[in-house]
Amino acid sequence: MRRVVAAGIELEGASDHGVSEAIYLRDPDGNGVELYFDRPREQWPHDANGELAMVTRPLNLDSLLDELKEKV
């Protein structure tokens, strides 16, 4: 994410899927690209029956960038 931002590459989207975080962009040839990070399995959301409960929510990019700053 840090390199994408530094390169001035425009994002087409960003999603939080509960089990992963993903950003979407286009490469120079116009191909769609998804970059994602899987959360540790113990953090995956489950419903009341214990089934995996994936979601699609907007990814908080400001929070993600703040996390990256903390790790530098």
ROVO-529749 format. One record per residue (C-alpha): residue number from 0; y, z, x; residue in three letters. Coordinates in Angstrom, 3 decimals. Each point is the difference from the previous one (the first is absolute). Layout:
N
<pt><i>NUM</i><yy>Y</yy><zz>Z</zz><xx>X</xx><aa>Ala</aa></pt>
...
***
This chain:
72
<pt><i>0</i><yy>0.000</yy><zz>0.000</zz><xx>0.000</xx><aa>Met</aa></pt>
<pt><i>1</i><yy>2.376</yy><zz>0.872</zz><xx>2.805</xx><aa>Arg</aa></pt>
<pt><i>2</i><yy>-0.510</yy><zz>-3.409</zz><xx>1.637</xx><aa>Arg</aa></pt>
<pt><i>3</i><yy>0.354</yy><zz>-1.855</zz><xx>-3.292</xx><aa>Val</aa></pt>
<pt><i>4</i><yy>3.332</yy><zz>1.704</zz><xx>-0.666</xx><aa>Val</aa></pt>
<pt><i>5</i><yy>1.197</yy><zz>-0.523</zz><xx>3.590</xx><aa>Ala</aa></pt>
<pt><i>6</i><yy>-0.836</yy><zz>-3.716</zz><xx>-0.218</xx><aa>Ala</aa></pt>
<pt><i>7</i><yy>2.061</yy><zz>-0.347</zz><xx>-3.175</xx><aa>Gly</aa></pt>
<pt><i>8</i><yy>-2.995</yy><zz>-1.242</zz><xx>-1.985</xx><aa>Ile</aa></pt>
<pt><i>9</i><yy>0.583</yy><zz>0.182</zz><xx>-3.741</xx><aa>Glu</aa></pt>
<pt><i>10</i><yy>-2.597</yy><zz>1.906</zz><xx>-2.010</xx><aa>Leu</aa></pt>
<pt><i>11</i><yy>-1.327</yy><zz>-1.548</zz><xx>-3.187</xx><aa>Glu</aa></pt>
<pt><i>12</i><yy>-1.343</yy><zz>3.296</zz><xx>-1.256</xx><aa>Gly</aa></pt>
<pt><i>13</i><yy>-1.300</yy><zz>3.433</zz><xx>0.861</xx><aa>Ala</aa></pt>
<pt><i>14</i><yy>-2.625</yy><zz>2.003</zz><xx>-1.913</xx><aa>Ser</aa></pt>
<pt><i>15</i><yy>-1.626</yy><zz>3.394</zz><xx>0.020</xx><aa>Asp</aa></pt>
<pt><i>16</i><yy>-3.590</yy><zz>-0.393</zz><xx>-1.219</xx><aa>His</aa></pt>
<pt><i>17</i><yy>-0.930</yy><zz>3.660</zz><xx>0.292</xx><aa>Gly</aa></pt>
<pt><i>18</i><yy>-2.688</yy><zz>-0.802</zz><xx>2.570</xx><aa>Val</aa></pt>
<pt><i>19</i><yy>2.334</yy><zz>-2.125</zz><xx>2.134</xx><aa>Ser</aa></pt>
<pt><i>20</i><yy>3.578</yy><zz>-1.087</zz><xx>0.580</xx><aa>Glu</aa></pt>
<pt><i>21</i><yy>0.776</yy><zz>-3.715</zz><xx>0.304</xx><aa>Ala</aa></pt>
<pt><i>22</i><yy>2.915</yy><zz>-2.262</zz><xx>0.789</xx><aa>Ile</aa></pt>
<pt><i>23</i><yy>0.064</yy><zz>-3.700</zz><xx>-0.859</xx><aa>Tyr</aa></pt>
<pt><i>24</i><yy>1.826</yy><zz>-2.759</zz><xx>1.870</xx><aa>Leu</aa></pt>
<pt><i>25</i><yy>-0.220</yy><zz>-3.668</zz><xx>0.996</xx><aa>Arg</aa></pt>
<pt><i>26</i><yy>-0.799</yy><zz>-1.333</zz><xx>3.466</xx><aa>Asp</aa></pt>
<pt><i>27</i><yy>2.089</yy><zz>-2.844</zz><xx>1.506</xx><aa>Pro</aa></pt>
<pt><i>28</i><yy>-2.305</yy><zz>-2.560</zz><xx>-1.642</xx><aa>Asp</aa></pt>
<pt><i>29</i><yy>0.499</yy><zz>1.557</zz><xx>-3.448</xx><aa>Gly</aa></pt>
<pt><i>30</i><yy>-3.424</yy><zz>1.663</zz><xx>-0.230</xx><aa>Asn</aa></pt>
<pt><i>31</i><yy>-0.135</yy><zz>3.300</zz><xx>-1.835</xx><aa>Gly</aa></pt>
<pt><i>32</i><yy>-0.819</yy><zz>2.982</zz><xx>2.207</xx><aa>Val</aa></pt>
<pt><i>33</i><yy>-0.988</yy><zz>3.534</zz><xx>-1.012</xx><aa>Glu</aa></pt>
<pt><i>34</i><yy>0.277</yy><zz>2.806</zz><xx>2.540</xx><aa>Leu</aa></pt>
<pt><i>35</i><yy>-1.573</yy><zz>3.245</zz><xx>-1.147</xx><aa>Tyr</aa></pt>
<pt><i>36</i><yy>-0.947</yy><zz>3.488</zz><xx>1.076</xx><aa>Phe</aa></pt>
<pt><i>37</i><yy>-2.990</yy><zz>1.782</zz><xx>-1.542</xx><aa>Asp</aa></pt>
<pt><i>38</i><yy>0.581</yy><zz>3.663</zz><xx>-0.724</xx><aa>Arg</aa></pt>
<pt><i>39</i><yy>-2.685</yy><zz>2.444</zz><xx>1.119</xx><aa>Pro</aa></pt>
<pt><i>40</i><yy>-2.790</yy><zz>0.102</zz><xx>-2.602</xx><aa>Arg</aa></pt>
<pt><i>41</i><yy>0.661</yy><zz>3.659</zz><xx>-0.813</xx><aa>Glu</aa></pt>
<pt><i>42</i><yy>3.481</yy><zz>-1.011</zz><xx>-1.254</xx><aa>Gln</aa></pt>
<pt><i>43</i><yy>-1.236</yy><zz>-2.690</zz><xx>-2.409</xx><aa>Trp</aa></pt>
<pt><i>44</i><yy>0.840</yy><zz>0.727</zz><xx>-3.662</xx><aa>Pro</aa></pt>
<pt><i>45</i><yy>-2.787</yy><zz>0.713</zz><xx>-2.490</xx><aa>His</aa></pt>
<pt><i>46</i><yy>0.032</yy><zz>0.336</zz><xx>-3.774</xx><aa>Asp</aa></pt>
<pt><i>47</i><yy>-1.315</yy><zz>2.963</zz><xx>-1.996</xx><aa>Ala</aa></pt>
<pt><i>48</i><yy>-3.557</yy><zz>-1.420</zz><xx>0.247</xx><aa>Asn</aa></pt>
<pt><i>49</i><yy>0.176</yy><zz>-0.273</zz><xx>3.778</xx><aa>Gly</aa></pt>
<pt><i>50</i><yy>0.298</yy><zz>-3.789</zz><xx>-0.068</xx><aa>Glu</aa></pt>
<pt><i>51</i><yy>2.320</yy><zz>-1.759</zz><xx>2.414</xx><aa>Leu</aa></pt>
<pt><i>52</i><yy>3.370</yy><zz>-0.527</zz><xx>-1.703</xx><aa>Ala</aa></pt>
<pt><i>53</i><yy>1.841</yy><zz>-2.754</zz><xx>1.850</xx><aa>Met</aa></pt>
<pt><i>54</i><yy>3.548</yy><zz>-0.768</zz><xx>-1.117</xx><aa>Val</aa></pt>
<pt><i>55</i><yy>2.733</yy><zz>-2.516</zz><xx>0.706</xx><aa>Thr</aa></pt>
<pt><i>56</i><yy>3.357</yy><zz>1.688</zz><xx>0.412</xx><aa>Arg</aa></pt>
<pt><i>57</i><yy>3.101</yy><zz>-0.965</zz><xx>1.942</xx><aa>Pro</aa></pt>
<pt><i>58</i><yy>-0.232</yy><zz>1.122</zz><xx>3.626</xx><aa>Leu</aa></pt>
<pt><i>59</i><yy>2.878</yy><zz>2.220</zz><xx>1.078</xx><aa>Asn</aa></pt>
<pt><i>60</i><yy>1.158</yy><zz>-1.945</zz><xx>3.059</xx><aa>Leu</aa></pt>
<pt><i>61</i><yy>2.679</yy><zz>2.532</zz><xx>0.927</xx><aa>Asp</aa></pt>
<pt><i>62</i><yy>-2.634</yy><zz>2.729</zz><xx>0.164</xx><aa>Ser</aa></pt>
<pt><i>63</i><yy>-2.304</yy><zz>-2.242</zz><xx>2.028</xx><aa>Leu</aa></pt>
<pt><i>64</i><yy>2.762</yy><zz>-0.787</zz><xx>2.506</xx><aa>Leu</aa></pt>
<pt><i>65</i><yy>0.861</yy><zz>3.705</zz><xx>0.244</xx><aa>Asp</aa></pt>
<pt><i>66</i><yy>-3.649</yy><zz>0.723</zz><xx>0.867</xx><aa>Glu</aa></pt>
<pt><i>67</i><yy>0.127</yy><zz>-2.645</zz><xx>2.724</xx><aa>Leu</aa></pt>
<pt><i>68</i><yy>3.146</yy><zz>1.551</zz><xx>1.490</xx><aa>Lys</aa></pt>
<pt><i>69</i><yy>-1.763</yy><zz>3.377</zz><xx>0.193</xx><aa>Glu</aa></pt>
<pt><i>70</i><yy>-2.893</yy><zz>-1.529</zz><xx>1.963</xx><aa>Lys</aa></pt>
<pt><i>71</i><yy>2.176</yy><zz>-1.668</zz><xx>2.647</xx><aa>Val</aa></pt>
***
